[in-house]
Amino acid sequence: MKRTSTGHIDQSPHHDDSSSPVSRRDAVLSGAAILAGAATALRAKDARADALPGGAPRPGPYVPTVTPNNTTLPWTMKDGIKEFRLVAEPVKREFAPGMIVNGWGYNGSVPGPTIEAVEGDRVRIFVTNKLPERTSVHWHGVLLPNGMDGVAGLTQPPIEPGETYVYEFTLRQHGVQMYHPHSDEMVQIALGMVGFFIIHPRVPEAARVDRHFAIMLNEWFIPPGAATPNPAVMLDFNLFTFNGRAWPGTDPLVVRTGERVRLSFGNISMDSHPIHVHGHRFWHVATDGGELPPSARVPITTVNVPPGTTQTMEFVADAPGDWPLHCHKSHHTMNSMSHDLPNMIGTQPGAAEEKIRKVLPAYMAMGEAGMGNTMDMGRPKNTLPMMAGKGPFGDIEMGGMFTVLKVRDGIRSYEDPGWYKHPPGTIARKVSP
């Protein structure tokens, strides 16, 4: 493994074109040496993969999933069955400092906590309904008996307010799945009722990852000054979140240089979201339907996540720095968007602005030369600025589905390391005027 001139680790295959004849005995001995060396390298790699920064061993038979700005649902073992308890209930969720939203979720969270189990586990999931209306839970993408599928009125009675139902089934697959209601979906999903259900493989993976992040993509319409999403809006959304948080409220994804990273994205919203990573390329390795065969995996820098799917990517974090990870629909990296404003680009308000100020003293013309320096103007309470966030060089001018992948050499914890310190001569600089 070597670094290229850009600082990335060179992962391209290298071929030896020499064609000197080799005896059968030499070939056998060489093959045995290669196998022995590969086994040693694999054991060393597994040891590295199983270690946290600082050398601490990883807990459990799998790498636990990190759901940024969220939690993992605890479980207890009873008679060989893993028991989980979900509570569907109204939730107040902070999207970012300065904005609290009235949502519906699970166990005090929007989205709900991540469920983690292992292929072959028998699981028993109790669901208590503390909502003002009936509900159900559908285990999206999970292979299970029909009566456990969670479709109110079709495969089960609805769970009425105050009732508790139990779902029980054996996990017959592994992969990244989801859960959400199949009862008054328009309202309940629009208010935030969705979560990850991650099933780890029973047989350990050959190429085990060091970090696995799960990010649920949501979109909302909340009028400025309001706190409750409008479930009747079909397409004209004005807020977009990673795990129920909008930039600058999203946690960074912190990894150590050289680690193998897995990113899983889930989407139960109305739109597709093309998620783009800077500074790296990743490989599309799985969907909610299962793993992609190696021959179908391609290197890309943007993965589209359609509604009703999960998409899982893997890459080696080989470039230290602070790298954006965001939706590439430009309005999806904005907060509190208003789409009925007149287009002022290129206009010259001239004396009209002063005349309007005589009637409205706080009036200020905006938009004629772009919006970048006007984003943090006065706004109603409980409303985020359209673009926000401070970086080491000033305003970052993003919002919504945006966070930062922080890759660092030699870190000993996954706490936020602060802003990246660029080596001398590696920052773009002003040359004129």
WOCOR-V637189 format. One record per residue. N is the residue number from 1. PHI is phi in whole degrees, -180 to 180 (none if undefined). D_FIRST is the distance of its C-alpha to the first C-alpha in Angstrom with 2 decimals. Layout:
BEGIN
<<N PHI D_FIRST> <N PHI D_FIRST>>
END
This chain:
BEGIN
<<1 none 0.00> <2 -141 3.79> <3 -92 7.07> <4 -85 9.82> <5 -65 13.38> <6 -88 14.28> <7 94 12.06> <8 -78 10.28> <9 -80 6.66> <10 -74 6.30> <11 -107 7.10> <12 -74 9.40> <13 -69 10.30> <14 -118 10.51> <15 -113 13.98> <16 -99 15.79> <17 -88 19.31> <18 -65 21.00> <19 -130 24.04> <20 -68 25.51> <21 -66 27.69> <22 -131 26.65> <23 -72 29.34> <24 -61 29.63> <25 -62 29.46> <26 -62 26.25> <27 -64 24.73> <28 -65 25.91> <29 -63 24.65> <30 -64 21.24> <31 -63 21.18> <32 -64 22.29> <33 -64 19.61> <34 -63 16.92> <35 -63 18.75> <36 -63 19.08> <37 -64 15.45> <38 -64 14.61> <39 -63 17.41> <40 -62 16.26> <41 -64 12.75> <42 -66 14.73> <43 -63 17.17> <44 -65 14.75> <45 -65 13.21> <46 -62 16.88> <47 -64 17.89> <48 -66 15.53> <49 -66 16.71> <50 -86 20.25> <51 -110 20.23> <52 -83 21.47> <53 -52 20.68> <54 95 22.43> <55 93 21.82> <56 -67 24.78> <57 -70 24.73> <58 -79 25.05> <59 -80 28.61> <60 76 29.62> <61 -84 28.11> <62 -144 26.15> <63 -81 24.35> <64 -61 27.36> <65 -79 27.50> <66 -100 28.02> <67 -108 30.75> <68 -55 30.83> <69 61 34.41> <70 -149 35.60> <71 -132 35.95> <72 -109 35.51> <73 -73 38.79> <74 -72 39.69> <75 -140 41.10> <76 -126 43.30> <77 -98 43.65> <78 -137 47.16> <79 54 48.15> <80 80 44.64> <81 -117 44.31> <82 -81 42.11> <83 -106 44.48> <84 -119 43.59> <85 -131 46.10> <86 -107 45.95> <87 -123 48.60> <88 -84 49.19> <89 -160 50.73> <90 -64 51.19> <91 -138 48.47> <92 -97 48.31> <93 -123 44.79> <94 -83 43.62> <95 -74 41.56> <96 -166 40.92> <97 -53 43.03> <98 104 46.43> <99 -145 46.55> <100 -112 47.60> <101 -116 47.92> <102 -86 50.28> <103 -116 48.24> <104 -119 48.50> <105 -156 45.71> <106 -134 45.07> <107 52 45.33> <108 77 45.69> <109 -133 42.60> <110 -129 41.93> <111 -68 39.89> <112 -69 40.58> <113 -65 38.39> <114 -77 35.51> <115 -94 36.51> <116 -123 33.87> <117 -150 34.61> <118 -123 33.19> <119 -48 33.89> <120 98 37.06> <121 -63 38.47> <122 -94 42.09> <123 -118 42.51> <124 -130 45.73> <125 -119 45.70> <126 -87 48.85> <127 -123 49.47> <128 -106 52.19> <129 -100 53.56> <130 -112 54.59> <131 -83 54.68> <132 -79 58.01> <133 -139 57.63> <134 -72 56.54> <135 -152 52.97> <136 -159 50.71> <137 -129 47.01> <138 -100 45.17> <139 -96 41.91> <140 -66 40.12> <141 87 38.14> <142 -86 38.90> <143 -85 40.48> <144 -158 43.68> <145 -63 47.45> <146 -56 49.40> <147 -72 51.49> <148 -105 48.45> <149 -73 47.14> <150 82 48.82> <151 -102 50.79> <152 -59 54.03> <153 89 57.11> <154 -109 55.35> <155 -110 53.55> <156 -166 55.03> <157 -69 57.62> <158 -68 56.39> <159 -89 55.67> <160 -75 58.54> <161 -53 58.41> <162 90 58.68> <163 -91 57.66> <164 -123 54.77> <165 -114 53.34> <166 -127 50.91> <167 -112 48.28> <168 -144 47.05> <169 -163 44.72> <170 -100 41.98> <171 -80 38.47> <172 -105 37.71> <173 -153 34.33> <174 -133 31.21> <175 147 29.90> <176 -102 30.70> <177 -119 34.45> <178 -140 37.08> <179 -137 40.67> <180 -167 43.51> <181 -73 47.31> <182 -123 49.17> <183 -157 52.36> <184 46 53.33> <185 -58 49.75> <186 -54 50.58> <187 -80 51.56> <188 -69 49.44> <189 -71 46.06> <190 -63 46.97> <191 -94 47.58> <192 116 44.19> <193 -86 44.57> <194 -161 41.19> <195 -162 38.33> <196 -89 35.21> <197 -125 35.54> <198 -107 32.14> <199 -110 32.17> <200 -82 29.25> <201 -68 28.64> <202 -70 30.45> <203 -87 27.81> <204 -55 24.54> <205 -71 21.81> <206 -64 19.04> <207 -107 16.41> <208 -75 18.14> <209 -85 17.86> <210 -93 18.02> <211 -138 20.47> <212 -129 23.03> <213 -108 25.39> <214 -119 28.57> <215 -129 30.49> <216 -92 33.97> <217 -98 35.20> <218 -133 38.90> <219 -137 41.39> <220 -144 44.84> <221 -121 48.01> <222 -130 49.59> <223 -57 52.22> <224 -52 51.94> <225 90 53.79> <226 -95 53.64> <227 -133 51.66> <228 -113 51.97> <229 -60 49.93> <230 -97 52.15> <231 -70 51.44> <232 -78 53.63> <233 -73 51.21> <234 -96 49.45> <235 -137 47.08> <236 -90 47.84> <237 -82 45.67> <238 -127 45.21> <239 -140 42.68> <240 -138 39.21> <241 -133 37.22> <242 -101 33.98> <243 50 35.25> <244 73 38.65> <245 -132 37.54> <246 -111 37.60> <247 -59 35.76> <248 -94 36.22> <249 -91 36.77> <250 -85 33.40> <251 -73 31.04> <252 -73 27.52> <253 -100 24.50> <254 -103 22.61> <255 -139 19.04> <256 -94 16.50> <257 -54 13.28> <258 92 10.51> <259 -75 13.41> <260 -88 14.21> <261 -117 17.51> <262 -116 20.46> <263 -119 23.31> <264 -115 26.63> <265 -115 29.47> <266 -120 33.08> <267 -146 36.03> <268 -119 39.73> <269 -88 40.97> <270 -88 42.91> <271 -121 40.20> <272 -83 36.74> <273 -135 34.03> <274 -81 31.03> <275 -95 28.38> <276 -117 25.90> <277 -112 22.76> <278 -96 21.79> <279 77 18.46> <280 -145 16.55> <281 -120 17.15> <282 -126 17.92> <283 -107 18.75> <284 -80 22.38> <285 -111 22.43> <286 -163 26.04> <287 -127 29.56> <288 -66 32.60> <289 -85 33.33> <290 131 30.26> <291 -72 26.73> <292 -82 25.93> <293 -63 25.02> <294 -52 21.47> <295 -68 23.14> <296 -99 24.67> <297 -87 21.68> <298 -128 20.94> <299 -81 18.78> <300 -142 21.26> <301 -115 21.86> <302 -137 25.41> <303 -117 26.82> <304 -85 30.58> <305 -116 32.16> <306 -71 35.67> <307 -59 38.50> <308 79 38.61> <309 -131 34.93> <310 -118 31.74> <311 -131 28.40> <312 -119 25.11> <313 -121 21.73> <314 -135 18.21> <315 -160 15.12> <316 -97 12.15> <317 -78 13.56> <318 -105 10.94> <319 -129 13.73> <320 -60 16.16> <321 148 19.77> <322 -107 22.85> <323 -114 22.47> <324 -63 25.59> <325 -130 25.90> <326 -159 29.27> <327 -72 31.63> <328 -96 31.86> <329 -85 35.63> <330 -61 36.81> <331 -73 39.83> <332 -85 37.71> <333 -113 36.19> <334 -132 39.71> <335 -111 42.15> <336 49 45.84> <337 -67 45.93> <338 -115 49.45> <339 -100 49.70> <340 -111 53.35> <341 -80 53.15> <342 -69 54.59> <343 -82 52.24> <344 -105 52.95> <345 -58 50.27> <346 86 52.05> <347 -79 55.42> <348 -125 57.50> <349 -64 59.39> <350 55 61.47> <351 -70 64.70> <352 -61 64.29> <353 -63 61.91> <354 -67 64.56> <355 -65 67.23> <356 -68 65.23> <357 -65 64.60> <358 -66 68.37> <359 -97 68.38> <360 -123 64.91> <361 -57 64.12> <362 -87 60.49> <363 -67 59.70> <364 -144 56.81> <365 -65 55.82> <366 -148 52.14> <367 101 49.84> <368 -70 51.33> <369 -124 48.31> <370 97 45.64> <371 -114 45.11> <372 -61 42.27> <373 -104 44.49> <374 -126 47.02> <375 -77 45.05> <376 -106 46.22> <377 -74 49.93> <378 -57 52.52> <379 -155 52.20> <380 -63 53.92> <381 -61 53.20> <382 57 50.42> <383 -135 48.66> <384 -84 45.21> <385 -64 44.77> <386 -61 43.32> <387 -133 40.32> <388 -155 39.37> <389 103 36.78> <390 -103 36.10> <391 -117 32.79> <392 -68 31.97> <393 -119 33.44> <394 124 36.39> <395 -68 37.26> <396 -84 34.47> <397 58 37.14> <398 -135 35.81> <399 -165 37.19> <400 57 37.16> <401 -79 33.94> <402 -150 31.53> <403 -151 29.21> <404 -126 26.21> <405 -87 22.65> <406 -106 21.80> <407 -104 18.16> <408 -134 18.06> <409 -76 16.01> <410 64 17.35> <411 -70 20.37> <412 -110 22.62> <413 -153 24.58> <414 -101 24.62> <415 -69 27.68> <416 -58 27.80> <417 -83 26.16> <418 85 28.28> <419 -75 27.33> <420 -68 24.10> <421 -98 24.53> <422 -73 23.11> <423 -61 21.92> <424 -54 24.66> <425 80 24.94> <426 -116 22.92> <427 -114 26.02> <428 -57 28.25> <429 -135 31.52> <430 -76 35.09> <431 -119 36.31> <432 -164 39.82> <433 -75 42.59>>
END
